[in-house]
Amino acid sequence: MATAVQKITLSSSRDIPFNKLVLSQSNVRRVKAGVSIDELAESIARRGLIQSLHVRPVLDGDGQETGMFEVPAGGRRYRALEMLAKQKRLNKTTPVPCVVSAANAGILVDEVSLAENIERAPLHPLDQFRAFQAMRDKGMTEEAIAAAFFVGVNVVKQRLRLMSVSPTLLDVYAEDGMTLEQLMAFSVSHDHARQEQVWETLRNSWQKEPFQIRRMLTETTVRASDKRAVFVGIGAYEAAGGTVLRDLFESDDGGWLQDVGLLDRLVSEKLTAIADEIASHGWQWVEAAVSIPYGVTHGLREIEGVPIDITAEEQATRDALQDELDRLVAEYEDADELPDEVDARLGEIEAAIEALDNRPVRYDPDEVAIAGVFVSIDADGSLSIDRGYVRPEDERPVEIVDGDTRDEEVDPDTGEIRTPTMQRAVITIGGQPVQTEDEDEDDGIKPLPERLVIELTAHRTLALRNALAENPHVAMTMLLHRLLSDTFVHTNPTGCLEANVRHIFFSAQSEELKDSPSAQAVNDRHERWGDHVPADDQALWDWLTNLDDGTRMELLALCVSYGVNALFERPNPYSGSGVSQHGLDVRMAQADRLARATGMNMVAAGWKPTVGNYLGRVTKPRILEAVREGAGERAAQLIDHMKKGDMAKEAERLLADTGWLPEPLRMSDDTAPADAQPAVPESGDEELPAFLADEGEDDDLAEAEDDEPAAIIAAE
């Protein structure tokens, strides 16, 4: 006959006054963890007791119930109720919902306590995110949610932000198909289609770190720290309808501007408005661009302006600011650290004094009528205005009439003096860089494009100039070398003694050259001395005569430095113009010698390989070669499956701190940078997954400005 299944009997529940409850000594929880007792007490005060206590009757020595009950499960809830009672927020006789088990039950009280704590399933984070979302949808503010669960408002915003991720990806996370860190990375973008596209690309890859997800989601955006974004302002960009992507989980340096076309339009509009305002002052032309090339003023005459005198009121203001500055400096002279408010005030005073000292300049209206202005954006996003440059074709001819010299324009047909007429300034707004057509690539390493080599050697030339100007001894050696060669070797003299420095300007240069540390140092040094050098020939001689030897050496180094030419140019064996192959070899060898003498190092000079200055301009094999030399064979294998654009960006990150340099920036006897990591022998490499062997060739780019190779540099 069948055996009857024994039915389970559940413990009864009833309300027990709080003062009849005591904490069981068999409660297994000893270590504090999770929500604090304070927070739990506040939760009970707000929501009531959500979960009952588990209790057992306390027996006396004869095995009789004493009317008291011990709490083996629910100790933290008991302590929270105890805290509320001590705070007079809970009556000691308040009934507490309890589940009462039999005193003579066969299950140890220790087992009950342990089971109550280990059998509970923690809430999945996604369930918490969805609960927060539901509460906000029902009218609770983020602040109210944060207060209800005793967390910061930013924590609530972060968890709500995760609900902006594609539902498809949320389902993947719910099934443990991705980590929480990866889900956080996807919250950077609000584009669900793009999120899913990126995940589809990375899901079968073992290299799907959060940083890579963020990079792929923001690859078509502009950082908020970009000079264009700083120039326009995030507020103006958003007011125009632009979207800013923010990362609530990591520092994002202000985020990313998603609409690049809108940003460029706003930049152009603002530059145009500024150019219009400047043109209204009578300038003949205004050239505005995001970046003005280095050396753009070569061959232009700079007109002199007269600083406007400071007014009595402005002088009084400056004196007061200087007195306050002196007082604060004296007061806190011995302090180890300045108070924040004092430090801020000192900064304000110094800025105000500098603004008063940098006096506006007044120009001759006749000079303004033939001169122009360059308007650009500095590397920090501030506006740069260079006024007062006259082009050679705009110079007025000098006519002598009755012994009187006048700057008049004469009609070549009639001989009559033309009456000056007001004309609208010609405003030029710089356009975007021209995109080159895609170039098919093969597996071999092609020579570097000639324009790229020229741009790289322009960087090196500028760094050499700066290094030479800082080394008067080497400059003197270099000048004497030139003079002695002319004197004793008889290198085609053109007079009794001619020693001149021909300033070398760059026919091709990268956009970043103007903002490089070398360019800034050279410009600052030139401007510093330009304020002291007399324009009159005799006055210049007298001034030089009275200088000390140290200052004369410094000036010598400055002047000699402008003649440094380490530029690559294509040899011309068929014409007397240009440089021969021998001449180019001598130039590069002497540039190496000068670099050694001055201790110039391109890494120390601030050059790093980026997508713009090298990695995006060469073929994939070249990129892999660079990563292999700079970061090792393993690093190269990690990116060899990528498409060209992604490979270049990842290579920039891998090479950032390696000190790697391309061939044109190395000295002739260098084969690899000194601090580059050695490549791992192929025999020791681990076999990579099959997906890493897939090549993405369809969108590879090779920006080769000139199809003919620079054989002198890139011979394999």
C-alpha angles and dihedrals in degrees: 000000000000119000115236116241110244111241122231118241116209123213117260123248129219142154115265124188110253093236089062092061127088130180112256118239087220093067105125097209108099103142120073111238139152122009114014123244089247092056092044090051090053090048091053090047089053102038105017125235104322097183126040124237121248110228142172128203115258112235129208126225091281093052094255124137113257097200091252125107130208122218112222094163121040100037095150091050089050092052091048090052088047090054091050090050091051089050089054089241092114128044113235090231095051109133112248120203107243138175106222120207123194117273091227095047115144092231116091115243087231090060091052091052094047094047092050090057104040101038095060114104115224117237113260110245090236090058088054092049091050092047090054089049091051092050092050091048088054093056107273115135123228089250092052092050091049091050092047093055098033096241133123120273090240090058090056091047091051093051092045089049089059088062088065089071117103113280087231091060092043088058089050089052091047089056091049090251092135137019127253089248090056091049089051090054091055091056089074090082130047093202104107093188092054091045091054091045092054092047091049088053095049104031095092094040123095088212102072102126118163092250090058091050090052092047093052092047092051101036093108094046135086122238117245087235091061111118091239091056092047091048095052096035127232091252093057091045092052092044088057090056099267122148124227118204112215133191110216093185103052138027106276101178091239098321133260130298107229102194103064093170091056091048092052090048091052091048091051092047093049093047090048092051091049091046091051091052092049092046090055088069091069104264114153095225141005122200113196128182140147088252129016113209119251112262094020090139093060110128093014124115114233113217120221121243130199117231113237112247118251115252124235091250093051091048091052090050091050093049091051091050091048091050091051091048092051091047094051093045091051092045095052098032094116097038116117091213131015119234112253094246092050092048090050092048092050089053091051092050094049091049091049093049091048090051090052093046094050095075122198114252127234118211131200107262091222090056093045089056092064100032134081144206135235116216121189144142120262122225091262092054096256123133117262119201121181110186134191114038123147121203117221092242090055096055112116115238116245114236124191112217119177091339092307119119113219133176095229133145111235124201106239092212103046101021090228122137111254118232110236113247129200112249134185114256116251108241120202120191114196116241131218121280114273114253115229123223120262115268123212114241133205131197095268127091108252124206115268116268111264094235091052091052090050091050092049093048088048087061090050093047092053091048090050091051091053092046093049093049088055092051110059091173092059090043090054090049091050093049093046089049089056095045094046091049090054092045103045106018093045098224099185102296116208100195144356088290127351121171114160138154115229110206110234117216128191121250091190127028139158120251092247095056092086092057097042119121090245093054092047092049093048093048094046091050092048093049092047093056095035090070091060107037110099117233095213115088097225092041089052091052093049091047092051092048092058097047121106119246094254093056092045090053091050091052091047091053091049094052096043091050092065090063094060110120117182094151122135115230131170111267115243110208094170102057140047090234122082128022128306124229089254091049091050091050091051091048093052093044091052090047089056090049091050092048091053093046094051096036090236114171122182092215091055088045088064104257117146128168111257136169090257101046101039123335096064091046100057137062125272093256088055091052092050091048090053093049091045092053096041105035105016139258094287092057090051091052091053092063105029092098094055128102118254099263095046092043092054093050094047091046089054089057094045094049097041097105102019099093091231117164131190119241097265090058096048126084115253095257094050118100098175136357115282095237097042116123114249117251116254112245111256091234090064098049121111117239110262126224117271094250091066089066092063111107122210103206101150098090101030115143130204113180100202108168091188124034094208113085127237094238095180091065107028106039108143 
